[in-house]
């Protein structure tokens, strides 16, 4: 191990020739691949995309390896680094899903632009609203809500298109929010503020309507709904 540390030190002091000279040493053969940031993708899919050769060395060029991961569906960014003496570290930023929609073989995760994502909800929890179809206007509205107020987004159980280009967001156990599309951040923040104020005062509601400029209309439960 002391010899290995000395070799690494020498290589670091001679970056032009060090890696090439050290590649043949078995001491630097890649024995482990660490994945950072992988949450939704199957780890074996990411490791398979790296496609390491049996004699791969940590001194091999990392850029091409990271590029193989970067082109995977569901990956936004990927980079690589070395951890001596034999570990390759791949850091991934995945495309965040905004909804789950019905697919031919079950539920599929959907990105903010409506693209299906290769995440398996049966394998890993994808905690996002459920929608019937990945309509662009609807998923864009959900993405806008998440960007403006992640806490409000986390409460949305399902969503659907509403009348006249609006969207309807069902908050589990609370009520429904109506918003005009495209959804602006200021409207989201205003509706979220009203929802939290009502919750803090234990005031029930069945609908928050943010379709009126500068106003959030609160609709209370009917007597029948309140007594049920």
Secondary structure as the mmCIF struct_conf table of DSSP 4:
data_model
#
loop_
_struct_conf.conf_type_id
_struct_conf.id
_struct_conf.beg_label_comp_id
_struct_conf.beg_label_asym_id
_struct_conf.beg_label_seq_id
_struct_conf.end_label_comp_id
_struct_conf.end_label_asym_id
_struct_conf.end_label_seq_id
HELX_RH_AL_P HELX_RH_AL_P1 UNK A 2 UNK A 13
TURN_TY1_P TURN_TY1_P1 UNK A 15 UNK A 17
HELX_RH_AL_P HELX_RH_AL_P2 UNK A 18 UNK A 22
TURN_TY1_P TURN_TY1_P2 UNK A 23 UNK A 24
HELX_RH_3T_P HELX_RH_3T_P1 UNK A 26 UNK A 28
STRN STRN1 UNK A 29 UNK A 29
STRN STRN2 UNK A 32 UNK A 36
BEND BEND1 UNK A 37 UNK A 37
BEND BEND2 UNK A 39 UNK A 41
HELX_RH_AL_P HELX_RH_AL_P3 UNK A 43 UNK A 50
TURN_TY1_P TURN_TY1_P3 UNK A 54 UNK A 55
STRN STRN3 UNK A 57 UNK A 57
TURN_TY1_P TURN_TY1_P4 UNK A 58 UNK A 59
BEND BEND3 UNK A 60 UNK A 60
BEND BEND4 UNK A 62 UNK A 62
HELX_RH_AL_P HELX_RH_AL_P4 UNK A 63 UNK A 70
TURN_TY1_P TURN_TY1_P5 UNK A 71 UNK A 71
BEND BEND5 UNK A 72 UNK A 72
TURN_TY1_P TURN_TY1_P6 UNK A 73 UNK A 74
STRN STRN4 UNK A 75 UNK A 83
TURN_TY1_P TURN_TY1_P7 UNK A 84 UNK A 86
STRN STRN5 UNK A 87 UNK A 94
HELX_LH_PP_P HELX_LH_PP_P1 UNK A 95 UNK A 97
STRN STRN6 UNK A 99 UNK A 103
TURN_TY1_P TURN_TY1_P8 UNK A 104 UNK A 105
STRN STRN7 UNK A 106 UNK A 110
TURN_TY1_P TURN_TY1_P9 UNK A 112 UNK A 113
BEND BEND6 UNK A 114 UNK A 114
STRN STRN8 UNK A 116 UNK A 117
TURN_TY1_P TURN_TY1_P10 UNK A 121 UNK A 123
BEND BEND7 UNK A 124 UNK A 124
BEND BEND8 UNK A 128 UNK A 128
STRN STRN9 UNK A 129 UNK A 131
BEND BEND9 UNK A 132 UNK A 133
HELX_RH_AL_P HELX_RH_AL_P5 UNK A 136 UNK A 148
HELX_RH_AL_P HELX_RH_AL_P6 UNK A 150 UNK A 155
STRN STRN10 UNK A 156 UNK A 161
HELX_RH_3T_P HELX_RH_3T_P2 UNK A 163 UNK A 165
STRN STRN11 UNK A 166 UNK A 171
TURN_TY1_P TURN_TY1_P11 UNK A 172 UNK A 174
STRN STRN12 UNK A 175 UNK A 180
BEND BEND10 UNK A 181 UNK A 182
HELX_LH_PP_P HELX_LH_PP_P2 UNK A 183 UNK A 184
HELX_RH_AL_P HELX_RH_AL_P7 UNK A 185 UNK A 200
TURN_TY1_P TURN_TY1_P12 UNK A 201 UNK A 202
BEND BEND11 UNK A 206 UNK A 206
STRN STRN13 UNK A 207 UNK A 212
TURN_TY1_P TURN_TY1_P13 UNK A 213 UNK A 214
STRN STRN14 UNK A 215 UNK A 219
HELX_LH_PP_P HELX_LH_PP_P3 UNK A 220 UNK A 222
HELX_RH_AL_P HELX_RH_AL_P8 UNK A 223 UNK A 227
#
